[in-house]
Amino acid sequence: MKDKKKIINWVIAIIVAIVYLTVSIVFKSWAYSWLIWGVYAIYRFIAK
């Protein structure tokens, strides 16, 4: 059961990274990218 949660966390992390890169490249706006990581960090903190 613990392994499944670990895999889900990795999948979410990869999705976040893909979204981050896509948003940054498409909108050429790296300045807003910290918001994406901020939201992800808060999610990780709560999900623990």
C-alpha positions in Angstrom: 0.0 0.0 0.0 2.9 2.4 0.8 4.5 1.6 -2.5 1.3 2.6 -4.3 1.3 6.0 -2.6 5.0 6.5 -3.5 4.3 5.8 -7.1 1.3 8.2 -7.1 3.5 10.9 -5.6 6.1 10.4 -8.3 3.4 10.5 -11.1 2.1 13.8 -9.6 5.6 15.2 -9.4 6.2 14.3 -13.1 2.9 15.8 -14.1 3.7 19.0 -12.2 7.1 19.2 -13.9 5.5 18.8 -17.4 2.9 21.4 -16.6 5.6 23.7 -15.3 7.7 23.4 -18.4 4.7 23.7 -20.8 3.4 26.8 -19.1 6.8 28.4 -18.9 7.7 27.7 -22.5 4.3 28.4 -24.1 3.7 31.7 -22.2 7.5 32.5 -22.1 6.8 33.4 -18.5 9.2 31.9 -16.1 8.3 34.5 -13.5 5.0 32.8 -12.8 6.5 29.3 -12.6 7.3 29.7 -8.9 3.5 29.8 -8.3 3.2 26.3 -9.7 6.0 24.9 -7.5 4.5 26.8 -4.5 1.2 25.2 -4.9 2.9 21.8 -5.4 5.0 22.3 -2.2 1.8 23.2 -0.2 0.1 20.1 -1.6 3.0 17.9 -0.6 3.1 19.4 2.9 -0.7 18.7 3.4 -0.6 15.3 1.7 2.0 14.0 4.2 
